[in-house]
Amino acid sequence: MEDLQKLINEKQGQILALKAYLNETDYMIIKKSEGYEVAREVLDARAQARQDINILEKEIKELEEIEQTN
């Protein structure tokens, strides 16, 4: 049970780090909407971060369901 909670906490920490990255680069997306160039690497990294967040949130939900059944 503690192992599940530890894993959930680790995944939540990863989500927080990914969301921090998105927050740090939000201004670039605003600039892009104003016509400025944004590096492809940043756009790709933001897309990957969103995808990773979705995966981690799904994994957390599954772990929480396992935890509730135990």
C-alpha positions in Angstrom: 0.0 0.0 0.0 2.8 2.4 0.9 4.6 1.5 -2.3 1.5 2.4 -4.4 1.3 5.8 -2.6 5.0 6.4 -3.1 4.6 5.7 -6.9 1.5 8.0 -7.0 3.5 10.7 -5.3 6.4 10.3 -7.8 4.1 10.5 -10.7 2.4 13.6 -9.3 5.9 15.2 -8.9 6.6 14.5 -12.5 3.3 16.1 -13.5 4.2 19.2 -11.4 7.5 19.5 -13.2 5.9 19.2 -16.6 3.3 21.8 -15.8 6.0 24.1 -14.5 7.8 23.7 -17.9 4.5 24.6 -19.7 4.0 27.6 -17.5 7.6 28.8 -18.1 7.1 28.6 -21.9 3.6 30.0 -22.1 4.9 33.4 -23.0 6.5 31.9 -26.1 3.1 30.7 -27.3 1.6 34.1 -26.7 4.5 35.6 -28.8 3.8 33.0 -31.5 0.2 34.2 -31.7 1.6 37.7 -32.2 3.7 36.5 -35.2 7.0 35.8 -33.5 9.0 32.6 -34.3 9.1 29.9 -31.7 11.7 27.1 -32.0 10.3 23.8 -33.2 12.0 22.1 -30.2 9.9 24.2 -27.8 6.7 23.4 -29.6 7.6 19.7 -29.7 8.6 19.7 -26.0 5.4 21.3 -25.0 3.3 18.8 -27.0 5.3 16.0 -25.4 4.8 17.4 -21.9 1.0 17.6 -22.5 1.1 14.0 -23.7 3.2 12.8 -20.8 0.8 14.6 -18.3 -2.1 12.8 -19.8 -0.4 9.4 -19.5 0.8 10.1 -15.9 -2.7 11.2 -14.9 -4.2 8.0 -16.3 -1.5 5.9 -14.5 -2.3 7.6 -11.3 -6.0 7.0 -11.7 -5.3 3.3 -12.3 -3.0 3.1 -9.2 -5.7 4.8 -7.1 -8.2 2.3 -8.2 -5.9 -0.6 -7.3 -5.2 1.1 -3.9 -9.0 1.3 -3.2 -9.5 -2.4 -3.9 -6.8 -3.4 -1.5 
